[in-house]
Amino acid sequence: MNLIVDILRILLNVVWWIIIVQAIMSWLIAFNVINTHNEFVRQIWGTLDRMTEPLYRPIRKILPDFGGLDLSPLVVLVGLAIIERVLVEVQYSALGM
């Protein structure tokens, strides 16, 4: 049981960092620090977008339109933190602590 919870926590951590990297990269693109005309940047951006869009899409349907402000990554990060906390509780309850 602990192995499964550890694997899930590692996967959640990886998803967390993917979202953080995408958010930072979107700010850098928005402020024209990095340019999407660069093939390498465009490939990374496309890959990150394909990885995170399935997570964001259902949340974007629920959230109201805030204009240019996209809060779906924040909502996903909060959800990941809640899931992480639940997994920690499951892990400790399985250990009898």
MARBA-3410 file (N, C-alpha, C, O; in Angstrom, 1 decimal):
97
0.8,-1.2,0.0,0.0,0.0,0.0,0.9,1.3,0.0,0.6,2.2,-0.7 ~ 1.9,1.2,0.8,2.8,2.4,0.9,3.5,2.7,-0.4,3.7,3.8,-0.8 ~ 3.9,1.6,-1.2,4.5,1.8,-2.5,3.6,2.5,-3.4,4.0,3.3,-4.2 ~ 2.3,2.1,-3.5,1.4,2.7,-4.4,1.2,4.2,-4.0,1.1,5.0,-4.9 ~ 1.0,4.5,-2.8,0.9,5.8,-2.3,2.1,6.7,-2.7,2.0,7.8,-3.1
3.3,6.1,-2.5,4.5,6.8,-2.8,4.6,7.1,-4.3,5.0,8.2,-4.7 ~ 4.2,6.1,-5.1,4.3,6.3,-6.6,3.3,7.4,-7.0,3.6,8.3,-7.8 ~ 2.1,7.4,-6.4,1.1,8.4,-6.7,1.6,9.8,-6.2,1.3,10.8,-6.9 ~ 2.2,9.9,-5.1,2.8,11.2,-4.6,3.9,11.7,-5.5,3.9,12.9,-5.8 ~ 4.7,10.8,-6.1,5.7,11.2,-7.0,5.1,11.7,-8.3,5.5,12.7,-8.8
4.1,11.0,-8.8,3.4,11.5,-10.0,2.7,12.8,-9.8,2.8,13.7,-10.7 ~ 2.1,13.0,-8.6,1.5,14.3,-8.3,2.6,15.4,-8.3,2.3,16.5,-8.8 ~ 3.7,15.1,-7.8,4.8,16.1,-7.7,5.3,16.4,-9.1,5.6,17.6,-9.4 ~ 5.4,15.4,-10.0,5.8,15.7,-11.4,4.8,16.6,-12.1,5.2,17.5,-12.8 ~ 3.5,16.3,-11.9,2.5,17.1,-12.5,2.5,18.5,-11.9,2.4,19.5,-12.7
2.8,18.7,-10.6,2.9,20.0,-10.0,4.0,20.8,-10.7,3.7,22.0,-11.0 ~ 5.1,20.2,-10.9,6.2,20.9,-11.5,6.0,21.2,-13.0,6.4,22.3,-13.5 ~ 5.3,20.4,-13.7,5.0,20.6,-15.1,4.1,21.9,-15.1,4.2,22.7,-16.0 ~ 3.1,22.0,-14.2,2.2,23.1,-14.2,3.0,24.4,-13.9,2.8,25.5,-14.5 ~ 3.9,24.3,-12.9,4.7,25.5,-12.5,5.6,26.0,-13.7,5.6,27.1,-14.0
6.2,25.0,-14.4,7.1,25.4,-15.5,6.2,26.0,-16.6,6.6,27.0,-17.2 ~ 5.0,25.4,-16.9,4.2,26.0,-17.9,3.7,27.4,-17.5,3.7,28.3,-18.4 ~ 3.4,27.7,-16.3,3.0,29.0,-15.8,4.1,30.0,-16.0,3.9,31.1,-16.5 ~ 5.3,29.6,-15.6,6.5,30.5,-15.7,6.7,30.8,-17.2,7.0,31.9,-17.6 ~ 6.7,29.8,-18.0,6.9,29.9,-19.4,5.9,30.8,-20.1,6.2,31.6,-21.0
4.6,30.7,-19.6,3.6,31.5,-20.2,3.8,33.0,-19.9,3.5,33.9,-20.7 ~ 4.3,33.3,-18.7,4.6,34.7,-18.3,5.8,35.2,-19.1,5.8,36.3,-19.6 ~ 6.8,34.3,-19.3,7.9,34.7,-20.1,7.5,35.0,-21.6,8.1,35.9,-22.2 ~ 6.6,34.2,-22.1,6.1,34.4,-23.5,5.3,35.7,-23.5,5.4,36.5,-24.5 ~ 4.4,35.9,-22.5,3.6,37.1,-22.5,4.4,38.4,-22.4,4.0,39.4,-23.0
5.5,38.4,-21.7,6.3,39.6,-21.5,7.4,39.6,-22.6,8.3,40.5,-22.5 ~ 7.3,38.7,-23.6,8.2,38.7,-24.7,9.7,38.5,-24.3,10.6,39.0,-24.9 ~ 9.9,37.8,-23.2,11.3,37.4,-22.8,11.8,36.3,-23.7,12.9,36.3,-24.1 ~ 10.9,35.3,-23.9,11.3,34.2,-24.9,10.3,34.3,-26.0,9.1,34.8,-25.9 ~ 10.7,33.9,-27.2,10.0,34.0,-28.4,9.5,32.7,-28.9,10.3,31.7,-29.0
8.2,32.6,-29.3,7.7,31.3,-29.7,8.0,31.1,-31.2,7.7,30.0,-31.7 ~ 8.7,32.0,-31.9,9.2,31.8,-33.2,10.4,30.8,-33.2,10.8,30.2,-34.2 ~ 11.0,30.7,-32.0,12.1,29.7,-31.9,11.5,28.3,-31.9,10.6,28.0,-31.1 ~ 12.0,27.4,-32.7,11.5,26.1,-32.8,11.5,25.3,-31.5,10.6,24.6,-31.1 ~ 12.6,25.4,-30.8,12.8,24.7,-29.5,11.7,25.2,-28.5,11.1,24.3,-27.8
11.6,26.5,-28.4,10.6,27.0,-27.4,9.2,26.6,-27.9,8.4,26.2,-27.0 ~ 8.9,26.6,-29.1,7.6,26.2,-29.6,7.3,24.7,-29.3,6.2,24.4,-29.0 ~ 8.3,23.9,-29.4,8.1,22.4,-29.1,7.9,22.2,-27.6,7.0,21.4,-27.3 ~ 8.6,22.9,-26.8,8.4,22.8,-25.4,7.0,23.3,-25.0,6.3,22.6,-24.2 ~ 6.7,24.4,-25.6,5.4,25.0,-25.2,4.2,24.1,-25.7,3.2,23.9,-25.0
4.4,23.5,-26.9,3.3,22.6,-27.4,3.2,21.4,-26.5,2.1,20.9,-26.3 ~ 4.4,20.8,-26.1,4.4,19.6,-25.3,3.7,19.9,-23.9,2.9,19.1,-23.5 ~ 4.1,21.0,-23.3,3.5,21.4,-22.0,2.0,21.6,-22.2,1.2,21.2,-21.3 ~ 1.6,22.2,-23.3,0.2,22.5,-23.5,-0.6,21.2,-23.7,-1.7,21.0,-23.1 ~ -0.1,20.2,-24.4,-0.7,19.0,-24.6,-0.8,18.2,-23.3,-1.7,17.4,-23.1
0.2,18.3,-22.5,0.2,17.6,-21.2,-0.8,18.2,-20.2,-1.4,17.4,-19.4 ~ -1.0,19.5,-20.2,-1.8,20.1,-19.2,-3.3,20.4,-19.6,-4.1,20.6,-18.8 ~ -3.5,20.5,-20.9,-4.8,20.9,-21.4,-5.9,20.0,-20.9,-7.0,20.4,-20.5 ~ -5.7,18.6,-20.8,-6.8,17.8,-20.3,-7.1,18.0,-18.8,-8.2,17.8,-18.4 ~ -6.2,18.6,-18.1,-6.4,19.0,-16.7,-7.2,20.3,-16.6,-8.1,20.4,-15.7
-6.9,21.2,-17.5,-7.5,22.5,-17.4,-8.9,22.6,-18.0,-9.7,23.4,-17.6 ~ -9.1,21.8,-19.1,-10.4,21.9,-19.8,-11.6,21.8,-19.0,-12.5,22.7,-19.1 ~ -11.8,20.8,-18.1,-13.0,20.8,-17.3,-13.1,21.9,-16.3,-14.2,22.4,-16.0 ~ -12.0,22.4,-15.8,-12.0,23.6,-14.9,-12.4,24.8,-15.6,-13.1,25.7,-15.1 ~ -11.9,25.0,-16.8,-12.2,26.2,-17.6,-13.7,26.3,-18.0,-14.3,27.4,-18.1
-14.3,25.1,-18.1,-15.8,25.1,-18.4,-16.6,25.6,-17.2,-17.7,26.2,-17.3 ~ -16.1,25.3,-16.0,-16.8,25.7,-14.8,-16.5,27.1,-14.3,-17.4,27.9,-14.0 ~ -15.2,27.6,-14.4,-14.9,28.9,-14.0,-15.5,30.0,-14.9,-15.6,29.8,-16.1 ~ -15.8,31.1,-14.3,-16.3,32.2,-15.2,-15.1,32.8,-15.9,-14.0,32.6,-15.6 ~ -15.5,33.6,-17.0,-14.4,34.2,-17.8,-13.9,35.4,-17.1,-14.6,36.3,-16.7
-12.6,35.4,-16.9,-11.9,36.5,-16.2,-11.1,37.4,-17.2,-10.1,38.0,-16.8 ~ -11.5,37.3,-18.5,-10.7,38.1,-19.5,-9.5,37.4,-19.8,-9.5,36.2,-20.2 ~ -8.3,38.0,-19.7,-7.0,37.5,-20.0,-6.4,36.7,-18.9,-5.3,36.1,-19.0 ~ -7.1,36.6,-17.7,-6.6,35.9,-16.6,-7.1,34.5,-16.5,-8.3,34.2,-16.4 ~ -6.2,33.5,-16.6,-6.6,32.1,-16.5,-6.2,31.5,-15.1,-5.1,31.4,-14.8
-7.3,31.2,-14.4,-7.0,30.7,-13.0,-7.1,29.2,-12.9,-6.9,28.6,-11.9 ~ -7.3,28.5,-14.1,-7.4,27.1,-14.0,-6.1,26.4,-13.5,-6.2,25.4,-12.8 ~ -4.9,26.9,-13.9,-3.7,26.2,-13.2,-3.7,26.3,-11.7,-3.3,25.4,-11.0 ~ -4.1,27.5,-11.2,-4.2,27.6,-9.7,-5.2,26.6,-9.1,-4.9,26.0,-8.1 ~ -6.3,26.5,-9.8,-7.3,25.5,-9.3,-6.8,24.1,-9.3,-7.0,23.3,-8.4
-6.1,23.7,-10.4,-5.5,22.4,-10.5,-4.4,22.2,-9.4,-4.3,21.1,-8.8 ~ -3.6,23.2,-9.1,-2.6,23.1,-8.1,-3.2,22.9,-6.7,-2.7,22.2,-5.9 ~ -4.3,23.6,-6.4,-5.0,23.5,-5.2,-5.5,22.0,-5.1,-5.5,21.4,-4.0 ~ -6.1,21.6,-6.2,-6.6,20.2,-6.2,-5.5,19.2,-6.0,-5.7,18.2,-5.2 ~ -4.4,19.4,-6.6,-3.3,18.5,-6.4,-2.8,18.5,-4.9,-2.4,17.5,-4.4
-2.8,19.7,-4.3,-2.4,19.8,-2.9,-3.4,19.0,-2.0,-2.9,18.4,-1.1 ~ -4.6,19.1,-2.3,-5.7,18.4,-1.5,-5.5,16.9,-1.7,-5.5,16.1,-0.7 ~ -5.3,16.4,-2.9,-5.1,15.0,-3.2,-3.8,14.5,-2.5,-3.8,13.4,-1.9 ~ -2.8,15.3,-2.5,-1.5,15.0,-1.8,-1.7,14.8,-0.3,-1.2,13.9,0.3 ~ -2.5,15.7,0.2,-2.8,15.6,1.7,-3.6,14.4,2.0,-3.3,13.7,3.0
-4.5,14.0,1.2,-5.3,12.8,1.4,-4.4,11.6,1.3,-4.6,10.6,2.1 ~ -3.5,11.6,0.3,-2.6,10.4,0.2,-1.7,10.3,1.4,-1.4,9.2,1.8 ~ -1.2,11.4,1.9,-0.4,11.4,3.2,-1.2,10.8,4.3,-0.7,10.0,5.1 ~ -2.5,11.2,4.5,-3.3,10.6,5.5,-3.5,9.2,5.3,-3.5,8.4,6.3 ~ -3.8,8.7,4.1,-3.9,7.3,3.8,-2.7,6.5,4.2,-2.7,5.4,4.7
-1.5,7.1,3.8,-0.3,6.4,4.1,0.0,6.3,5.6,0.4,5.2,6.0 ~ -0.3,7.4,6.3,-0.1,7.3,7.8,-1.1,6.4,8.5,-0.7,5.7,9.4 ~ -2.3,6.4,8.0,-3.3,5.5,8.6,-3.0,4.0,8.3,-3.3,3.2,9.1 ~ -2.4,3.8,7.1,-2.0,2.4,6.8,-0.8,1.9,7.7,-0.7,0.7,8.0 ~ 0.0,2.9,8.2,1.1,2.5,9.0,0.7,2.4,10.5,1.4,1.9,11.3
-0.5,2.9,10.8,-1.0,2.8,12.2,-0.5,3.9,13.1,-0.5,3.8,14.3 ~ -0.1,5.0,12.5,0.4,6.2,13.2,-0.7,7.1,13.6,-0.5,8.1,14.3
END
